[in-house]
């Protein structure tokens, strides 16, 4: 059975790449049950037929031997000659046998034909003596008068006072009776085996249909379930072997509900966050139009007012673009890390090289605020992950540190091996985050009070993105005070590659 199971899994429908989709389970069960059963019935039919033929041959050979013995008892020596006293009744019986024609021949001691059909085929040299009977008898097939015959050749000792020797008695019969019996046996065997196969097929079909009824009930229960019904499917509707599948369906449905709820919450938060800057943009555009339509306005004053409004529009647009980019990044991370929603394949990545690239990209922003941005990374520090998302994680941490660090401060980016993996640290000399808010700042759109005062245009998504990327890579994240008690230190610990 294990071998059959492996063959079914390996060579069954849908086992090979590119194979056609699986069809009906009922059809597969019937094929796997009735197919081997049909082969077994065919083999059993052949075996039964051959055994019946052997039994019929034994019975007919025994009857043929009895006739040969009866004829041998009539053979004797008279006046120095072998004679066969065959009654006319026996000869008439030989000639008129309704089951087949019977021929006989009696050969004397010296090979002379004593009685019967002189041209009856002789005993072939390679025919062995039959071990089934104590008599010296041989059975063989031959053709006589254009018909196949079965012949029994019996060696019969004959003797008197003047001589002794061995006479050969041959009795043959045509095969009509044997063939008729063989055909009858074959017909009866096929008829009974066909009835048996039909009965078994009906029972198997009924059993398969009965066994698959719970799956149909499960199908109906899933199809008729309402969209807002988040309850689990009852696993007792199906057999014990199918309950793990129902449990997996329930688990998948629960995860899907969580994802749908998360997306709904994300859409609601995103629409709320985007509404404000878009309203501001509309107001600024209306102010610009109103300034242009004001009669008798001083051109210099109008130009200055429009320049100020345009600068405000540009700043609002930059903030809106930044918010939209953060929202898209957060949505991409929630879908597994790539733009198409499919999980990208992780690979070894050098955290030191990624940190160096982020430092070079952020250098101009640090110079603009006169912030000392430094990188401390002595070793390669390889982690398993997606380089693009790791770059996004470090960029968000450095960008937050630069935003909330006062002019002339310091931001330090460290990459070092740790006791439990690879450690990434971003430490700044800003105002930090209160201990009571360090867990809440990872929620999307939440902003700490200190950061809200110093940068009201932020989106509140940076640490949420960092948290999601760290979770996707199996890393842990912690917020602490920077060295000296001022500023914030963000520590991300990655598992070793």
GITA-V511375 format. One record per residue. N is the residue number from 1. RES is the residue in one small letter. OMEGA is omega in whole degrees, 0 to 359 (NA if undefined). Layout:
N/RES/OMEGA + N/RES/OMEGA
//
This chain:
1/x/175 + 2/x/179 + 3/x/178 + 4/x/179 + 5/x/179 + 6/x/178 + 7/x/180 + 8/x/180 + 9/x/185 + 10/x/186 + 11/x/180 + 12/x/180 + 13/x/178 + 14/x/182 + 15/x/184 + 16/x/177 + 17/x/181 + 18/x/180 + 19/x/179 + 20/x/181 + 21/x/180 + 22/x/180 + 23/x/184 + 24/x/175 + 25/x/178 + 26/x/179 + 27/x/179 + 28/x/179 + 29/x/180 + 30/x/179 + 31/x/182 + 32/x/179 + 33/x/185 + 34/x/179 + 35/x/176 + 36/x/179 + 37/x/178 + 38/x/178 + 39/x/180 + 40/x/179 + 41/x/178 + 42/x/178 + 43/x/179 + 44/x/178 + 45/x/179 + 46/x/181 + 47/x/179 + 48/x/180 + 49/x/180 + 50/x/178 + 51/x/179 + 52/x/177 + 53/x/178 + 54/x/179 + 55/x/179 + 56/x/178 + 57/x/179 + 58/x/181 + 59/x/180 + 60/x/177 + 61/x/179 + 62/x/177 + 63/x/179 + 64/x/178 + 65/x/178 + 66/x/177 + 67/x/179 + 68/x/178 + 69/x/179 + 70/x/178 + 71/x/180 + 72/x/179 + 73/x/181 + 74/x/181 + 75/x/180 + 76/x/178 + 77/x/180 + 78/x/179 + 79/x/176 + 80/x/178 + 81/x/176 + 82/x/179 + 83/x/177 + 84/x/181 + 85/x/182 + 86/x/181 + 87/x/177 + 88/x/178 + 89/x/179 + 90/x/179 + 91/x/178 + 92/x/178 + 93/x/178 + 94/x/185 + 95/x/189 + 96/x/180 + 97/x/183 + 98/x/182 + 99/x/181 + 100/x/180 + 101/x/181 + 102/x/179 + 103/x/178 + 104/x/177 + 105/x/177 + 106/x/180 + 107/x/184 + 108/x/184 + 109/x/183 + 110/x/178 + 111/x/180 + 112/x/178 + 113/x/182 + 114/x/183 + 115/x/175 + 116/x/184 + 117/x/186 + 118/x/183 + 119/x/177 + 120/x/185 + 121/x/180 + 122/x/180 + 123/x/176 + 124/x/184 + 125/x/186 + 126/x/180 + 127/x/181 + 128/x/176 + 129/x/180 + 130/x/179 + 131/x/183 + 132/x/183 + 133/x/179 + 134/x/182 + 135/x/177 + 136/x/187 + 137/x/175 + 138/x/177 + 139/x/179 + 140/x/178 + 141/x/179 + 142/x/176 + 143/x/181 + 144/x/182 + 145/x/178 + 146/x/181 + 147/x/174 + 148/x/180 + 149/x/173 + 150/x/187 + 151/x/171 + 152/x/181 + 153/x/185 + 154/x/174 + 155/x/185 + 156/x/176 + 157/x/175 + 158/x/181 + 159/x/167 + 160/x/184 + 161/x/185 + 162/x/183 + 163/x/176 + 164/x/181 + 165/x/183 + 166/x/174 + 167/x/180 + 168/x/178 + 169/x/179 + 170/x/174 + 171/x/179 + 172/x/177 + 173/x/175 + 174/x/190 + 175/x/180 + 176/x/182 + 177/x/180 + 178/x/180 + 179/x/177 + 180/x/178 + 181/x/179 + 182/x/178 + 183/x/178 + 184/x/178 + 185/x/180 + 186/x/180 + 187/x/180 + 188/x/181 + 189/x/180 + 190/x/181 + 191/x/181 + 192/x/180 + 193/x/177 + 194/x/177 + 195/x/179 + 196/x/180 + 197/x/179 + 198/x/180 + 199/x/180 + 200/x/179 + 201/x/177 + 202/x/178 + 203/x/179 + 204/x/179 + 205/x/179 + 206/x/181 + 207/x/179 + 208/x/179 + 209/x/180 + 210/x/182 + 211/x/183 + 212/x/179 + 213/x/176 + 214/x/177 + 215/x/177 + 216/x/176 + 217/x/177 + 218/x/178 + 219/x/180 + 220/x/180 + 221/x/180 + 222/x/182 + 223/x/183 + 224/x/181 + 225/x/179 + 226/x/183 + 227/x/182 + 228/x/179 + 229/x/182 + 230/x/180 + 231/x/181 + 232/x/173 + 233/x/182 + 234/x/181 + 235/x/180 + 236/x/177 + 237/x/186 + 238/x/182 + 239/x/182 + 240/x/182 + 241/x/182 + 242/x/183 + 243/x/174 + 244/x/176 + 245/x/178 + 246/x/178 + 247/x/178 + 248/x/177 + 249/x/179 + 250/x/179 + 251/x/179 + 252/x/179 + 253/x/179 + 254/x/179 + 255/x/178 + 256/x/177 + 257/x/178 + 258/x/180 + 259/x/180 + 260/x/179 + 261/x/178 + 262/x/179 + 263/x/177 + 264/x/179 + 265/x/180 + 266/x/180 + 267/x/179 + 268/x/180 + 269/x/181 + 270/x/179 + 271/x/178 + 272/x/182 + 273/x/181 + 274/x/183 + 275/x/184 + 276/x/181 + 277/x/178 + 278/x/176 + 279/x/178 + 280/x/178 + 281/x/180 + 282/x/179 + 283/x/179 + 284/x/178 + 285/x/178 + 286/x/177 + 287/x/179 + 288/x/178 + 289/x/180 + 290/x/180 + 291/x/180 + 292/x/183 + 293/x/183 + 294/x/182 + 295/x/176 + 296/x/181 + 297/x/176 + 298/x/182 + 299/x/180 + 300/x/179 + 301/x/179 + 302/x/180 + 303/x/180 + 304/x/179 + 305/x/179 + 306/x/178 + 307/x/180 + 308/x/179 + 309/x/179 + 310/x/176 + 311/x/179 + 312/x/178 + 313/x/179 + 314/x/180 + 315/x/179 + 316/x/178 + 317/x/178 + 318/x/179 + 319/x/179 + 320/x/178 + 321/x/178 + 322/x/179 + 323/x/180 + 324/x/178 + 325/x/179 + 326/x/179 + 327/x/178 + 328/x/178 + 329/x/179 + 330/x/179 + 331/x/180 + 332/x/179 + 333/x/180 + 334/x/179 + 335/x/172 + 336/x/170 + 337/x/178 + 338/x/188 + 339/x/183 + 340/x/179 + 341/x/179 + 342/x/183 + 343/x/178 + 344/x/182 + 345/x/179 + 346/x/180 + 347/x/178 + 348/x/180 + 349/x/179 + 350/x/180 + 351/x/179 + 352/x/180 + 353/x/179 + 354/x/179 + 355/x/179 + 356/x/179 + 357/x/178 + 358/x/179 + 359/x/178 + 360/x/180 + 361/x/183 + 362/x/186 + 363/x/182 + 364/x/177 + 365/x/178 + 366/x/179 + 367/x/181 + 368/x/180 + 369/x/180 + 370/x/179 + 371/x/179 + 372/x/180 + 373/x/183 + 374/x/179 + 375/x/176 + 376/x/181 + 377/x/183 + 378/x/184 + 379/x/184 + 380/x/178 + 381/x/182 + 382/x/176 + 383/x/178 + 384/x/181 + 385/x/180 + 386/x/187 + 387/x/181 + 388/x/180 + 389/x/177 + 390/x/176 + 391/x/179 + 392/x/180 + 393/x/182 + 394/x/180 + 395/x/178 + 396/x/180 + 397/x/180 + 398/x/179 + 399/x/177 + 400/x/181 + 401/x/179 + 402/x/181 + 403/x/190 + 404/x/173 + 405/x/181 + 406/x/179 + 407/x/181 + 408/x/180 + 409/x/181 + 410/x/173 + 411/x/183 + 412/x/178 + 413/x/184 + 414/x/172 + 415/x/184 + 416/x/174 + 417/x/179 + 418/x/181 + 419/x/182 + 420/x/181 + 421/x/181 + 422/x/185 + 423/x/173 + 424/x/180 + 425/x/172 + 426/x/185 + 427/x/180 + 428/x/180 + 429/x/181 + 430/x/184 + 431/x/175 + 432/x/179 + 433/x/180 + 434/x/183 + 435/x/182 + 436/x/184 + 437/x/187 + 438/x/175 + 439/x/185 + 440/x/184 + 441/x/178 + 442/x/178 + 443/x/180 + 444/x/175 + 445/x/176 + 446/x/179 + 447/x/179 + 448/x/184 + 449/x/183 + 450/x/180 + 451/x/180 + 452/x/179 + 453/x/187 + 454/x/179 + 455/x/184 + 456/x/182 + 457/x/181 + 458/x/182 + 459/x/183 + 460/x/182 + 461/x/186 + 462/x/181 + 463/x/175 + 464/x/177 + 465/x/179 + 466/x/181 + 467/x/181 + 468/x/178 + 469/x/178 + 470/x/178 + 471/x/179 + 472/x/181 + 473/x/179 + 474/x/182 + 475/x/176 + 476/x/182 + 477/x/181 + 478/x/177 + 479/x/179 + 480/x/174 + 481/x/177 + 482/x/179 + 483/x/182 + 484/x/176 + 485/x/180 + 486/x/180 + 487/x/184 + 488/x/174 + 489/x/179 + 490/x/182 + 491/x/176 + 492/x/182 + 493/x/181 + 494/x/174 + 495/x/181 + 496/x/181 + 497/x/NA
//
